[in-house]
C-alpha cells in the first residue's frame, strides 16, 4: 500500500491542472472540515493552481467541535489562501424544525452535508470556480459518504487514495500534525468517530480493500492473508449495499425502442 510520495503528488497536481484547463476555469473552491481529507485536497490544489486561486470555505454547525474550526483555519493560514465562514445552523435547523418526531443522526448528517454542498456550489458560481472533492477511496467503497452531499464535486484529486495512504501524503506535504493524528470524524456529535460508527478500523479495512481491489485476491486468498469470514462478510456487505452511491442514476432507455 506504500506510495511513492513524490510521484503521487506530481500526478495529482498534474491532474488538477489538466482538469481545470479542460473546463476553462482557473479557480477552485473547497470545503474545509478540519479533517485530513480536505486538508490534503487543499494543499494539492494550492500547489497545482496557486494559493491565490483557491477559496477555502468553513461551514460549521452549532455542534461542531472547536478543534474542527481550529484545524480548518490552520490549513487556511498554512497555505495563505482566502477563506469564508458560513454557519449552517440556521439553514439546517429551519428544515429540522419542520419535521415530526426524532430525527436520526444519519438523517441530520445527510442534511448538513447537503446544506454545505449548496454553499460550495453557489460560491463556485460566484467565483467562476470548480468545486474540489475531498472524499477518499475507502469512504467511497464503504458508502461512508452522503450522496449529493460531501460526495458531490467537479473534480476529486484524492478519490483513488485509501484513508491510510492519505495520511502518508499528508505527512509528505507537511500538513499540521494535529490534523494527521486526530481520529477521523464527521463531527456530528461529541465523541463521534468514523471508526466507532463503522465498527472497523481504517488500517484493517484498507489492507483488506487494497488486497481485494488492487491485488485482485480471491476469497480464499483473503482468508489466507488473515481476514476472518465475519470481517469479510461485513465489509463486502457494506460495499454491495452502497454500490448505488458510486454510479450515475440509471436512465430508462426509450429512444429507438418503438
JOGIVEN-V139030 format. One record per backbone hydrogen bond with DSSP energy under -1.0 kcal/mol. NH is the residue of the N-H (numbers start at 1). CO is the residue of the C=O. Records with the same first field share a line. If there is no record, write none. Layout:
NH = CO, CO
This chain:
5 = 3
8 = 4
9 = 5
10 = 6
11 = 7
12 = 8
13 = 9
14 = 10
15 = 11
16 = 12
17 = 13
18 = 14
19 = 15
20 = 16
21 = 17
22 = 18
23 = 19
24 = 20
25 = 20
28 = 53
29 = 130
30 = 55
32 = 57
39 = 35
40 = 36
41 = 37
42 = 38
43 = 39
44 = 40
45 = 41
46 = 42
47 = 43
48 = 44
49 = 45
50 = 46
53 = 50
54 = 51
55 = 28
56 = 82
57 = 30
58 = 84
64 = 61
69 = 65
70 = 66
71 = 67
72 = 68
73 = 69
74 = 70
75 = 71
76 = 72
77 = 73
78 = 74
79 = 75
80 = 76
81 = 76
84 = 56
86 = 58
88 = 60
92 = 88
93 = 89
94 = 90
96 = 92
97 = 93
98 = 95
99 = 96
108 = 104
109 = 105
110 = 106
111 = 107
112 = 108
113 = 109
114 = 110
115 = 111
116 = 112
117 = 113
118 = 114
119 = 115
120 = 116
121 = 117
122 = 118
123 = 119
124 = 120
125 = 121
126 = 122
127 = 123
129 = 124
130 = 27
132 = 29
133 = 155
137 = 161
140 = 136
141 = 137
142 = 138
143 = 139
144 = 139
145 = 143
149 = 146
151 = 146
152 = 149
154 = 131
155 = 131
161 = 158
166 = 162
167 = 163
168 = 164
169 = 165
170 = 166
171 = 167
172 = 168
173 = 169
175 = 170
179 = 176
180 = 176
181 = 177
192 = 189
194 = 184
197 = 193
198 = 194
199 = 195
205 = 201
206 = 202
207 = 203
208 = 204
209 = 205
210 = 206
211 = 207
212 = 208
213 = 209
214 = 210
215 = 210
217 = 211
222 = 218
223 = 219
224 = 220
225 = 221
226 = 223
227 = 222
232 = 228
233 = 229
234 = 230
235 = 231
236 = 232
237 = 233
238 = 234
239 = 235
240 = 236
241 = 237
242 = 238
243 = 240
245 = 242
246 = 243
247 = 244
257 = 254
